[in-house]
Amino acid sequence: MRRRADVDRLRRLMRQVAACRACQLHGFLTEVRPVTAEAREARVLVIGQAPGPVTHREGIHFAGPAGRTLAGWFEAAGFPSGAAHKWPTLSAVWLTSLTRCFPGPSASGNGDRAPTSREVALCRPFLEEEIRVVDPDVIVLVGAMAVRAFLGPIKLEDAVGRRFEQDGRAVIAFPHSSGVSRWTNLPENRTKVERSIALLRAERERLVDTDAPSVNILSRGWQHDS
Ligand code: SF4
């Protein structure tokens, strides 16, 4: 049976996320501002680590430099421009992350603080429900934290460039796209990223070939008025 998002349920979920104060109540954050999105259909779901400062400010997942890099990967995989996101290629996908509130800067001053495992656990029910209601065909994991959260204790270099499958969905891994990580400095790791892009392209082509209603989303991008 063709997968499709339950848009009404997704809308209700986004309202619950917006009202969440769990990390403040548990003393992890002094300010919480959960990032949500307008409920809509999407066949690909992207899971990052946590909002960065630009995402926190603008209230749009992957609004900062990490989004620009991610959009470049999707563009290289043939995803079309849409009108709903700061980086239009990302309009065709549903963006989310392990946690939805900016964790603040890291103690070292190099990038953002990684959310603790407890913060990730507090936010995980939202993510699980999001996966259930979007019901994507493809899940893209961005960064080592997201990779480990879904694929278990695996090294990033053993995950990027390979296709995994969970609950009948393709799972494709990428490194963290913020630019803080030096992981992609190694030529062999850049080759693995190219392989992940090729896997993403193959999944997109498979969806366009086999699932006519997705053509609007995957060939032309998602538009506000669609
Ligand atoms: S990160 Fe998630 S669990 Fe924590 S306050 Fe924000 S929405 Fe709630």
Boltz pocket constraint, residues with backbone or C-beta under 6 A from the ligand:
constraints:
  - pocket:
      binder: B
      contacts: [[A, 17], [A, 20], [A, 21], [A, 22], [A, 23], [A, 24], [A, 32], [A, 33], [A, 34], [A, 98], [A, 99], [A, 100], [A, 101], [A, 119], [A, 122], [A, 123]]
      max_distance: 6.0
